[in-house]
Amino acid sequence: FLKHWCIVARVTKKNDIKRWSNAKGEGHLFSMDLADAQGGQIRCTFFKNACDRYFDIVEEGHVYEISGGTVKNANRQYSS
């Protein structure tokens, strides 16, 4: 996993908040698809407190500099 990173990308799609409840607890998240200037694509997911903080701020079509989160390979069970 990467420790220090930064991406500058345009939000191409912002998904609605999803909520869950299971034996491990409750939570919520939202995800957004990003595209950088070279055409690379990545999905970014915000959980719980980050979801609460950024959902109303992020807008489709706008460019953001994002850094400081955890980077990992997609879990194919939850992505298409």
C-alpha positions in Angstrom: 0.0 0.0 0.0 1.1 3.5 -0.7 1.7 5.9 2.2 2.3 9.2 0.5 0.3 10.0 -2.7 -1.7 12.7 -4.4 -4.1 12.7 -7.3 -5.6 15.6 -9.2 -8.7 14.4 -11.1 -12.1 15.3 -12.3 -15.2 13.7 -10.7 -16.9 11.9 -13.6 -19.6 10.3 -11.4 -20.7 10.7 -7.8 -22.9 8.0 -6.3 -25.5 8.3 -3.6 -24.8 7.5 0.0 -25.2 3.8 0.7 -26.0 2.6 4.3 -25.5 -0.8 5.8 -26.2 -2.7 9.0 -24.8 -6.1 9.9 -23.4 -8.1 12.8 -20.3 -6.0 12.8 -22.2 -2.7 13.1 -23.6 0.0 10.9 -22.1 2.4 8.5 -22.4 4.5 5.4 -20.3 5.4 2.3 -20.3 7.1 -1.0 -18.0 6.6 -4.0 -17.1 8.6 -7.0 -15.3 7.9 -10.2 -12.3 10.1 -11.1 -10.4 10.7 -14.3 -7.0 12.4 -14.5 -5.6 14.5 -17.3 -4.0 11.5 -19.0 -7.3 9.6 -19.0 -6.5 7.2 -16.1 -9.5 6.2 -14.1 -10.0 5.3 -10.4 -12.8 4.9 -8.0 -12.6 6.7 -4.6 -14.8 5.6 -1.7 -15.5 7.7 1.5 -16.6 5.8 4.6 -18.4 7.1 7.7 -16.9 10.4 8.9 -15.3 11.1 5.6 -18.6 10.5 3.9 -20.3 13.0 6.3 -17.6 15.6 5.7 -17.3 15.5 1.9 -20.6 14.3 0.4 -22.1 17.7 0.2 -18.9 19.4 -0.9 -18.0 17.1 -3.9 -19.6 18.0 -7.3 -19.5 16.1 -10.5 -17.5 17.8 -13.2 -15.2 19.6 -10.7 -11.5 18.9 -10.3 -10.1 18.1 -6.9 -6.7 17.3 -5.4 -7.0 14.3 -3.2 -4.4 12.9 -0.8 -3.9 11.2 2.5 -6.3 8.2 2.3 -5.6 4.5 2.1 -4.8 3.2 -1.4 -5.6 -0.5 -2.1 -6.6 -2.7 -5.0 -10.3 -3.0 -5.7 -12.2 -5.8 -4.1 -13.9 -7.4 -7.1 -16.7 -8.5 -4.9 -17.9 -4.9 -4.6 -16.9 -3.4 -7.9 -17.7 -4.0 -11.5 
